[in-house]
Amino acid sequence: MIRHVLMFRWKDSFTEDIEKKWVAGLENMAGNIPGMLGLSHGPDVLHTDKSWDHVLIVDFESAEDIQTYNTHPLHEAIKPYSLPNVEELAYVDFELPDERN
């Protein structure tokens, strides 16, 4: 299993209205993209100098499934909300141990 973790820092242009549409799109992806096992996300609650604004954690069956996700129409639908409004984006993909063994 591959865990895909993204952290966002938003520009001032990421308004509350845009955020609502983006979050609705995130919620719509859960359970609707092949190979996606789980999706969780949320805004930062501490607001420290080193905090990021929002985190997204998505689990996939395989690294190949991330490619499916990257070009899936439900993912493409939220990019117009996030990409123009992102100040900084960081992500990491790592393998989780198989807990069935």
C-alpha positions, 0 to 999 in steps of 0.5 A: 500500500502507498500513502500519498501525503500532500500539504498546501499553503494557500494564497489569499486568493483561496477564498472561503467559497473556493475552499468549499468547492474544493473540499466538496470535490475532495469528498466526492473522490473518496470511494470513487477512484479505482485503487483509492483505499481511503482519503482523509484531509483537514485544515491546520488547527494550530496556525503556527509559523511552521504550519501548512494550511491543509493536509490531504492523506490518501492511501492507494493499493499501488504506486500505479494507482496514483497515476490513475488518480492524478488523471481521473476526472474527479481529481481533474475537477478540483485542480482549477480550485487548488492549483491557481491558489496554491502558494506552496505544495509539498508531498511525499509518497511512501510504502506502508507495510503489509499488515496482513502478514 
